[in-house]
């Protein structure tokens, strides 16, 4: 059996600068190259047992950036629990104060002064950071492992940050309550957990809507709404506050189309692509009451035309699920609905044909091209 790699307690489950670890005598340069560690960026290493997820990418990126930088947009949405918002290999989106100059780095998207944050007069406390770990990630049985946002107590001391920062027109200032940043604070000598500084969910929704293509953006905002991380009032307030900002019209369009009832990102993608293709906006999970009293909720529906679209993901291949789907289909058809099914393969590989089929179905039920409804 090969010898166990040297892994100091201070670096267990952590992300750190290799040069710091060597300088402080925790590791040698030779030990940095063993299987205990994985190199993420230049001079940035992590415990190899950590999940390769976007949270790890965020932590690695921040260790190479100056104080005052925060994670934003889809990266912040991921840290708040929207797992499909970003992956380990996706770029990390960060916000920087105007005085800072950050050169290009692989895997990093830099944004400056993107939004005017909201103020809150209801709660005198600072916004608490989201520490929930995205579903589906592993956690080892070792009870001493710090939460996913933790950083090494020694290397992380070089990244002490203000409790909350806000980027204003005149540069970076210390912010007050409700300014749109999730709270964080400098690392104390006895602490092992430093939450990654990030935009709060409402601000992350705005940033996502402005920075990403609308298909991805709507799906992420759908999830922020569906998981209760943001609500319609917050989105409306963000849109009103930033009405004169670049990207405001785009963000309002995304917010208006977003719906917390969407059951999966592909359903969201399908809805947006149909609307971008010129079709009227469908209702999401519209209730259809049958004569028997049963209420069905097709994924997408145009009630006035009695046309529905069902998205069939991979889980629909389950025999029991297929049985339930076909029973629902028969019930909807019996109630006078025209139902079309779209598979993942067709969504990604045959969308023009899908768009044409849905358009033809709507036209056959009385919709006319150019009509707003």
C-alpha distance (Angstrom), angle and dihedral (degrees) to the residues before:
residue distance angle dihedral
X1 . . .
X2 3.85 . .
X3 3.81 116.5 .
X4 3.78 117.7 -93.9
X5 3.83 111.5 -101.0
X6 3.78 117.3 -109.7
X7 3.82 108.6 -100.0
X8 3.84 116.3 170.4
X9 3.79 115.4 -144.9
X10 3.81 90.9 -122.3
X11 3.81 90.4 61.9
X12 3.82 99.6 38.6
X13 3.84 111.6 125.5
X14 3.80 89.7 -2.8
X15 3.80 141.7 123.5
X16 3.80 113.4 -136.4
X17 3.78 148.3 156.8
X18 3.77 110.8 -92.3
X19 3.79 92.2 -146.3
X20 3.82 90.5 55.3
X21 3.80 92.1 50.3
X22 3.82 91.4 49.9
X23 3.81 94.2 44.6
X24 3.81 92.2 50.5
X25 3.78 92.3 48.7
X26 3.81 96.5 -113.9
X27 3.82 93.9 120.4
X28 3.76 140.7 4.0
X29 3.79 122.5 -127.4
X30 3.80 88.0 -107.9
X31 3.84 91.9 53.2
X32 3.81 90.6 52.1
X33 3.79 87.8 66.2
X34 3.81 96.6 56.5
X35 3.79 127.1 100.3
X36 3.81 94.4 -93.2
X37 3.80 91.2 78.0
X38 3.78 139.0 46.9
X39 3.80 122.2 -154.2
X40 3.82 110.4 -129.5
X41 3.80 102.8 170.7
X42 3.77 137.7 -10.6
X43 3.83 105.4 -48.8
X44 3.84 91.2 -8.8
X45 3.80 118.8 116.1
X46 3.79 136.1 171.5
X47 3.77 139.3 -164.4
X48 3.82 103.4 -87.5
X49 3.81 90.6 -134.5
X50 3.82 92.0 68.0
X51 3.79 118.0 105.5
X52 3.80 114.2 -99.0
X53 3.78 94.7 -124.4
X54 3.79 137.1 129.4
X55 3.80 91.8 -92.3
X56 3.80 88.2 63.3
X57 3.82 90.1 49.0
X58 3.83 90.1 51.5
X59 3.78 93.3 50.3
X60 3.79 91.3 48.9
X61 3.81 92.4 49.1
X62 3.82 93.9 50.3
X63 3.79 92.6 53.4
X64 3.82 88.6 64.6
X65 3.81 94.9 46.1
X66 3.82 131.4 80.2
X67 3.83 124.7 -107.6
X68 3.79 115.4 -78.4
X69 3.81 96.1 45.4
X70 3.81 116.0 120.9
X71 3.79 134.3 -173.1
X72 3.81 114.2 -108.1
X73 3.78 146.7 174.1
X74 3.81 118.1 11.5
X75 3.82 91.0 -3.8
X76 3.80 90.4 57.2
X77 3.81 90.2 45.1
X78 3.81 88.9 55.5
X79 3.79 91.6 50.9
X80 3.80 89.1 51.5
X81 3.81 90.7 55.7
X82 3.84 108.2 -85.7
X83 3.78 95.8 128.8
X84 3.80 97.7 -173.9
X85 3.84 92.8 53.2
X86 3.82 93.0 88.7
X87 3.78 142.3 -6.9
X88 3.79 134.3 -144.5
X89 3.81 91.4 -93.2
X90 3.82 96.6 45.9
X91 3.80 121.1 103.1
X92 3.80 116.4 -92.5
X93 3.82 111.3 -122.5
X94 3.80 114.6 -143.5
X95 3.80 136.2 177.7
X96 3.79 119.7 -140.3
X97 3.81 132.8 -170.4
X98 3.79 114.7 -107.9
X99 3.83 96.4 -110.2
X100 3.81 91.5 60.2
X101 3.79 121.8 89.5
X102 3.79 114.4 -158.8
X103 3.77 118.2 -177.2
X104 3.80 122.9 -140.6
X105 3.77 115.8 -71.7
X106 3.76 128.5 -177.6
X107 3.78 111.6 -103.9
X108 3.82 94.8 16.6
X109 3.82 131.3 109.2
X110 3.79 113.2 -166.4
X111 3.83 121.9 -156.9
X112 3.79 128.4 -178.8
X113 3.81 128.6 -150.8
X114 3.79 95.2 -23.8
X115 3.80 102.5 163.9
X116 3.80 146.0 16.3
X117 3.82 105.1 -120.4
X118 3.77 125.8 -132.2
X119 3.77 124.1 -105.4
X120 3.78 121.2 -141.0
X121 3.79 123.9 -154.0
X122 3.79 95.5 177.9
X123 3.76 102.6 69.2
X124 3.80 121.2 41.7
X125 3.80 91.7 -164.1
X126 3.77 125.4 93.0
X127 3.78 116.9 -105.6
X128 3.81 109.4 -88.1
X129 3.78 117.3 -127.4
X130 3.76 120.2 -110.7
X131 3.79 109.1 -114.8
X132 3.79 98.4 172.8
X133 3.78 112.4 128.0
X134 3.82 116.0 -132.1
X135 3.78 112.7 -101.0
X136 3.77 118.2 -96.9
X137 3.80 98.8 32.0
X138 3.77 121.4 124.1
X139 3.76 127.1 -111.7
X140 3.80 118.8 -170.1
X141 3.79 121.7 -130.8
X142 3.83 91.4 -112.5
X143 3.79 103.3 114.3
X144 3.79 91.3 -159.7
X145 3.79 92.7 66.2
X146 3.81 111.0 113.4
X147 3.83 121.7 -127.9
X148 3.80 120.2 -83.0
X149 3.80 93.4 -92.5
X150 3.83 94.0 55.9
X151 3.79 124.1 121.5
X152 3.77 132.0 -166.1
X153 3.81 109.7 -81.1
X154 3.80 93.7 -135.8
X155 3.82 104.1 42.7
X156 3.83 91.6 35.5
X157 3.78 92.0 61.9
X158 3.81 87.6 79.4
X159 3.80 88.2 63.4
X160 3.79 101.0 56.6
X161 3.80 106.9 155.1
X162 3.81 137.0 -169.1
X163 3.79 113.3 -94.2
X164 3.78 90.3 -107.7
X165 3.77 131.5 -3.4
X166 3.77 131.8 -163.4
X167 3.78 128.4 -166.8
X168 3.76 111.3 -136.0
X169 3.78 133.1 174.9
X170 3.78 91.0 -90.9
X171 3.78 96.7 47.4
X172 3.79 136.2 -91.7
X173 3.79 118.7 -16.5
X174 3.76 134.6 170.7
X175 3.77 106.1 -93.0
X176 3.74 133.8 -139.3
X177 3.78 132.0 -142.0
X178 3.78 121.9 -40.1
X179 3.80 95.4 8.1
X180 3.76 92.7 140.9
X181 3.80 102.1 -98.6
X182 3.78 122.2 110.6
X183 3.79 108.5 -123.5
X184 3.77 124.5 -100.3
X185 3.79 133.1 159.2
X186 3.80 140.0 -161.4
X187 3.78 116.1 -72.8
X188 3.80 115.0 -99.7
X189 3.78 122.1 -143.5
X190 3.81 92.8 -106.3
X191 3.82 97.8 41.5
X192 3.79 126.8 100.6
X193 3.81 99.5 176.7
X194 3.80 123.1 76.4
X195 3.82 112.4 167.3
X196 3.78 112.7 -136.9
X197 3.84 108.2 -104.0
X198 3.78 107.1 -114.9
X199 3.79 144.8 157.6
X200 3.77 113.1 -87.5
X201 3.84 115.8 -109.9
X202 3.81 96.2 -94.0
X203 3.76 92.8 50.5
X204 3.81 91.3 42.7
X205 3.82 88.5 54.9
X206 3.81 91.3 54.2
X207 3.78 93.4 46.3
X208 3.80 91.7 47.7
X209 3.80 91.4 50.3
X210 3.80 92.0 51.5
X211 3.81 99.7 40.0
X212 3.82 105.0 40.0
X213 3.77 134.8 59.3
X214 3.82 110.4 -90.5
X215 3.81 95.3 -111.2
X216 3.81 93.0 59.8
X217 3.80 93.8 34.5
X218 3.80 95.9 55.6
X219 3.81 91.8 48.4
X220 3.81 91.2 53.8
X221 3.80 94.0 45.9
X222 3.83 88.5 47.0
X223 3.80 88.1 58.0
X224 3.80 94.0 45.5
X225 3.81 87.7 54.9
X226 3.80 95.2 40.4
X227 3.81 93.3 51.0
X228 3.80 92.0 48.3
X229 3.81 92.7 -116.0
X230 3.80 91.4 123.7
X231 3.79 134.3 12.5
X232 3.79 138.4 -153.6
X233 3.80 93.4 -98.4
X234 3.81 91.3 55.4
X235 3.81 92.4 49.0
X236 3.82 91.5 47.8
X237 3.80 91.1 49.6
X238 3.81 91.7 49.2
X239 3.81 90.7 49.5
X240 3.81 92.5 49.1
X241 3.80 93.6 45.7
X242 3.80 92.4 51.2
X243 3.80 99.8 36.0
X244 3.80 92.6 126.7
X245 3.80 96.5 44.1
X246 3.81 123.7 105.9
X247 3.79 108.5 -90.7
X248 3.81 94.4 24.4
X249 3.80 94.4 125.0
X250 3.79 91.3 48.6
X251 3.81 91.7 49.0
X252 3.81 92.3 49.5
X253 3.82 89.8 52.0
X254 3.80 91.6 50.8
X255 3.82 92.6 46.1
X256 3.80 91.7 48.1
X257 3.80 92.5 52.1
X258 3.81 96.3 41.7
X259 3.80 117.3 103.8
X260 3.78 128.9 -175.1
X261 3.80 92.1 -148.3
X262 3.81 94.7 72.3
X263 3.80 108.2 118.8
X264 3.81 100.0 -154.7
X265 3.82 141.1 8.4
X266 3.84 92.7 -109.2
X267 3.82 89.5 55.5
X268 3.78 88.0 53.1
X269 3.82 91.2 47.6
X270 3.81 90.9 50.8
X271 3.80 92.7 50.0
X272 3.79 93.7 50.2
X273 3.79 94.2 45.8
X274 3.80 91.6 51.1
X275 3.80 90.9 52.0
X276 3.81 92.2 45.6
X277 3.81 86.1 50.7
X278 3.80 90.0 63.2
X279 3.80 101.5 -97.6
X280 3.80 123.1 132.6
X281 3.78 115.6 -95.1
X282 3.82 111.8 -88.2
X283 3.78 125.2 -138.0
X284 3.81 115.1 -111.7
X285 3.81 118.0 -127.0
X286 3.82 90.4 -13.8
X287 3.84 111.3 -168.0
X288 3.81 113.2 -117.4
X289 3.81 112.8 -169.5
X290 3.79 113.2 -153.9
X291 3.83 124.3 -151.5
X292 3.80 87.7 -105.0
X293 3.81 90.3 60.9
X294 3.81 93.7 -108.8
X295 3.82 113.2 135.8
X296 3.80 117.8 -147.2
X297 3.80 126.8 -169.6
X298 3.82 114.2 -153.7
X299 3.79 114.2 -159.7
X300 3.81 94.1 -117.3
X301 3.78 127.0 9.7
X302 3.78 144.0 173.7
X303 3.82 99.0 -156.1
X304 3.80 97.2 -171.3
X305 3.80 89.5 58.4
X306 3.81 96.9 33.9
X307 3.79 91.5 -127.8
X308 3.79 120.9 140.5
X309 3.80 135.4 -178.4
X310 3.80 122.8 -154.1
X311 3.80 121.1 -162.5
X312 3.80 112.9 -142.5
X313 3.79 110.7 -156.3
X314 3.79 126.6 -178.0
X315 3.79 92.1 -81.7
X316 3.81 89.3 65.2
X317 3.80 88.7 73.4
X318 3.80 88.6 75.1
X319 3.81 108.5 109.7
X320 3.80 95.3 -131.2
X321 3.79 91.9 45.6
X322 3.80 90.3 49.8
X323 3.80 89.3 52.3
X324 3.82 92.0 52.2
X325 3.81 92.1 45.2
X326 3.77 93.9 52.3
X327 3.80 91.4 47.9
X328 3.80 90.0 51.9
X329 3.80 90.0 47.7
X330 3.79 92.2 52.8
X331 3.79 91.2 48.4
X332 3.81 92.7 50.7
X333 3.80 92.6 46.6
X334 3.79 89.8 48.3
X335 3.80 88.7 54.4
X336 3.80 90.7 55.8
X337 3.80 100.2 -95.6
X338 3.79 125.6 139.6
X339 3.81 106.5 -139.4
X340 3.81 126.4 -166.0
X341 3.80 125.3 -171.3
X342 3.80 125.1 -146.3
X343 3.79 121.5 -166.0
X344 3.79 126.6 -156.9
X345 3.79 90.1 -108.9
X346 3.79 92.6 54.4
X347 3.82 93.7 43.9
X348 3.79 91.3 56.6
X349 3.80 101.8 30.4
X350 3.80 108.2 26.4
X351 3.77 105.8 28.7
X352 3.85 97.3 135.3
X353 3.81 88.1 59.3
X354 3.80 91.0 46.7
X355 3.81 90.7 51.2
X356 3.78 91.2 49.5
X357 3.82 92.5 49.8
X358 3.80 93.7 50.0
X359 3.80 91.4 45.8
X360 3.81 90.8 50.6
X361 3.80 90.6 49.6
X362 3.80 91.9 52.3
X363 3.81 92.3 45.9
X364 3.81 90.2 50.6
X365 3.81 87.8 56.5
X366 3.80 95.8 49.6
X367 3.82 106.9 -84.8
X368 3.78 115.8 137.6
X369 3.81 125.7 -153.1
X370 3.79 109.9 -103.9
X371 3.78 94.0 29.3
X372 3.81 113.0 127.8
X373 3.80 90.7 -140.4
